[in-house]
Amino acid sequence: MSTIRIHTTQNVTLEVEIASVGDRILASLIDYGLYATWFIAWSVLNRELRLGGTGQIGFYLMLLPTTFYFLACEVFFNGQTLGKKALDLRVVRLDGTRAGLGDFVLRWLLRPVEIVMTFGVGAMMTILLNGRGQRLGDLAAGTAVISLKKRATHSSLMAVDAASLSGYQPVFSQASALSDHDVALIRKLLFYGSKQENYLLLNEVANKVKSITGIQTELQDGPFLQTVLRDHAYLAANGA
């Protein structure tokens, strides 16, 4: 699977997997399947209970949830629709920070042009041609859809001890406040949380590290903890 490198505002380079076209199509099919379910349910309720009548008001009420579905889901579910959740996909910014309301709005505004009007062909061609898994909405917003399926392995997490290599620049000097016991525990919890996809655990560990060190960052929890481990290894090796 293709990967992209995300250069964060903290000068950290993250290599992440681009969501495949197949996964994105399947996620969209799930989302549009929910549309169909809603239309059927509305038709049944409208017929049985005469909700909204058959005029324009009823028609607009039927379309309202589907019109804002993608925007609302990505805003409230941190870059995921229900289809993306099922396929472990997420919208992220290319600078490593969490995508915000403005980013999601840009993606949503261009959706009718490249997906609805072209039956998805426009979006698919753009994704295949640019090599970064981006449709026009992503290009405008500076976002990409990535896959969360591949998790860090134990060996890659243990490799942070090699951070003392010449030329490494620590990101968070506050990492020196962590004890060796803290670091060992963080490494174990990071490995376990990543392997089990336990995002709540990763969030709790990240918040604890931030409270100890006073670090403030917009990095997501997993990359943040890996960066702290690299920084601590470098600082400890160099007597900082």
Secondary structure, DSSP 8 states (H G I E B T S, - for coil): --EEEEE-TTS-EEEEEE--HHHHHHHHHHHHHHHHHHHHHHHHHHHHH--S-SSHHHHHHHHHHHHSHHHHHHHHTTS--HHHHHHTEEEEETTSS---HHHHHHHHHHHIIIIITTTTHHHHHHHHHHSSS--HHHHHHTEEEEE------HHHHHGGGGGGSTT---S-GGGGGS-HHHHHHHHHHHHHHHHTT-HHHHHHHHHHHHHHH-----S-HHHHHHHHHHHHHHHHHTT-
